[in-house]
Amino acid sequence: MLEIYNEKIADLLERDPHKKPSGGLKVRESRATKDKPKEIYVEGLKKCPVGSYDEINSKMEEGFASRTIGSTLMN
């Protein structure tokens, strides 16, 4: 689960602030082979295997809690 904010990509499931790169994560493109087409991915994005709906819901809530929230006087 990722967030793009101020043109930076952040991993919402990474809780340790020391493991978060200051410049954000990088979008990469894999090389194509004859058996496999190119893929677009985010380098360093955390993978969390889940086995049930409750675990999915828990990870989604964890990601939503990590979102960047800010208010402006624009509107």
C-alpha positions as CSV (number, residue, x, y, z in Angstrom):
1,M,0.0,0.0,0.0
2,L,1.5,3.3,-1.1
3,E,0.8,7.0,-1.0
4,I,2.0,9.6,-3.5
5,Y,2.2,13.0,-1.7
6,N,4.2,16.0,-2.9
7,E,5.6,13.9,-5.8
8,K,7.1,11.4,-3.3
9,I,6.1,7.8,-2.9
10,A,5.7,6.5,0.7
11,D,5.1,2.9,1.9
12,L,2.1,3.1,4.2
13,L,2.8,-0.2,5.9
14,E,6.4,0.6,6.9
15,R,6.2,1.7,10.6
16,D,9.9,2.3,11.3
17,P,10.8,5.9,10.3
18,H,14.5,4.9,10.0
19,K,13.6,2.5,7.1
20,K,11.7,5.1,5.1
21,P,13.9,6.8,2.5
22,S,13.8,10.6,2.8
23,G,13.4,11.1,-0.9
24,G,10.7,8.5,-1.2
25,L,10.6,5.2,-3.0
26,K,11.5,4.9,-6.7
27,V,9.3,3.6,-9.5
28,R,11.2,1.1,-11.7
29,E,10.6,-0.8,-14.9
30,S,11.9,-4.4,-15.3
31,R,13.5,-5.6,-18.5
32,A,11.3,-7.5,-20.9
33,T,12.3,-11.0,-21.9
34,K,10.8,-13.3,-24.5
35,D,8.8,-15.1,-21.8
36,K,7.9,-12.1,-19.7
37,P,6.8,-8.5,-20.6
38,K,8.0,-5.4,-18.9
39,E,6.7,-4.7,-15.4
40,I,6.3,-1.5,-13.5
41,Y,7.0,-1.7,-9.8
42,V,7.9,0.4,-6.7
43,E,11.4,-0.5,-5.5
44,G,11.5,-1.2,-1.7
45,L,7.7,-1.4,-1.2
46,K,6.9,-3.7,1.7
47,K,5.1,-7.0,0.9
48,C,2.8,-8.4,3.6
49,P,1.3,-11.9,3.0
50,V,-2.2,-12.3,4.4
51,G,-4.3,-15.4,4.8
52,S,-7.8,-14.1,5.7
53,Y,-10.2,-11.3,5.2
54,D,-9.5,-10.1,8.8
55,E,-5.8,-9.9,8.1
56,I,-6.5,-7.9,4.9
57,N,-8.7,-5.5,6.8
58,S,-6.1,-5.1,9.6
59,K,-3.4,-4.2,7.0
60,M,-5.8,-1.8,5.2
61,E,-6.5,0.0,8.5
62,E,-2.8,0.1,9.3
63,G,-2.1,1.8,6.0
64,F,-5.0,4.2,6.3
65,A,-3.7,5.3,9.7
66,S,-0.3,6.1,8.2
67,R,-1.6,8.4,5.5
68,T,-0.4,12.0,5.3
69,I,-3.2,14.3,6.4
70,G,-2.9,18.1,6.1
71,S,-5.3,20.9,5.8
72,T,-4.8,24.0,3.7
73,L,-6.7,27.3,3.4
74,M,-7.1,26.8,-0.3
75,N,-10.8,25.9,-0.2
